[in-house]
Amino acid sequence: MTKIISREEYDSKRNNKCAWKDDCPYYNINTELNTVVFESNYWKMFIALSNYTWDEYHLLAFPKNHKVFHKELSDDEILDLKNIHNFCDEYFENKEYFSMTRESMSNRSIEHYHIHFVEWIMKAATIVEMLNKQK
């Protein structure tokens, strides 16, 4: 059985600080606690607990090599993103989904570059609500 800790538990363990490279949780994902749903030579994706109102869980993809921003990805890592999107089409059964990432360090919980994939249709009011929670 997969155990996913709550956002409050996660925040308390990291003392509400950003996880930097030395304590990055993406390097040694505990597969007993997290379900890895996709893995390639360059990326790994698992089911993650959502901190927002859209859904309880979503998918989180990250490059296997530590990168902080999208512009640091290699050509091979960027090309492999197509495989991630193909997987998401299948995983979400061709329903509406969106992906998002943050290209700054402001309010990030993890330094390691990562992309959120969520089954849902984003609406302007929800985007404003989500951004307001980050203050």
N, C-alpha and C positions, 0 to 999 in steps of 0.2 A: 504494500500500500504506500502511496506517495504522501509524504508529510510536507506541507508547505507552511512555513511559519507566517504569522501575521506581520504586517508592516510595522506595527508597534514593537513586536519582538525584534525584528530586524534592526530598527532604529536604535533600540536600547542596547543591542549588542555592539553597534558601531558608535555609540554615544552621539548619535545625530551628526556624525562627521562623514565626509566623503571617504570612500574606500579607495586608497591609492594603490599603486602597482604592487607594493610589498604585501598588502593584505587583500588583494583582489579576489573576490569569491568566484570569479569565472575560471580561474586556473585549475582548481580542483573541485569541480562540481560533485557533490555527494549524490550519486545516482539513487541512493536509497531515499533521499529527501526531495529530489527534483527529477522530473521525467524529461529526459533528453529525447526530443522528437525528430531532430534532423542533425546530421553531422556530415561534413565534407572535409576536404583537405585544409580548407581555410576558415570555415565557420562552424559554430555549434549553436543549436537553438533548443530552448527548453520552455516548459510551461512555467509562467511566473504569476505571482499574486499581484493583482492590480491595486493601486493606491487611489484610484479615481472611481467615478460613479458608473462607468460604462458597463463593466462586467467584473465578475469576481477574479477571473484569470485571463491571461493573454499570453502570447508567445514573445519570447525575448531572444534575439539573435546577437551574437558577438563574434568578432574575429578571434581566431585562436592565438594569434600573435597580438601582444598588447599594443593597442593604438588608442589615442585619445580623441582624435577628430577624423572625420571622413576623408579629409585631404591627405591623411597619412596612409590610407589604404594603398596596397600595391595594385597594379593592373590586374593581376590574377584574382585578388580578393574582390575587386570591383566586378569583374566578369562573373565570378561565382555568385554574386548577389542575384543573378537571374535564376539560379537554381533554388535559392531561398524563396523567391517570389513564386516560382512554379510550385514549390512545396506548399506554400500558403494557399494558393488557389485550390489545391487538392484538399488540404487540411480544413479550410473553411468552406469546402464544397461549393466553390464559386459564388458564395454569398458576398455581400459588401464587406470590405475590411479596409483598414487604413494602416499605414506605417508612419512612425515618427521617430525622430531623434533630436538631440540637442547639440548644437554646434558651439556651445560655450560651456564653461565650468559652473556657471551660476546655478545654484540649487541642484546640482547633480548629486546623486547618492553614490555613484560609482564613477571613478575616473575612466575606466576602460570603455571605449566606444561601444555602443549597443543600440539596437533598433527594436522598437516595440511594434508588434503586429496585433491589431485588435479587430475582431469581427464587430462591425458597427458602422453606422453612418454618422460622421461628425457634423454637428450643427453649430452655428456661430455662438449661440448662447452657452453651449457646453464648453466650447473652446475658452470663452471668457471665464467661466466658472473654474475650469481646470487651471488656467493661468493664475487666477486669484488665489488658489490653494497653495501656490508655490511661494508666496510672499513670506 
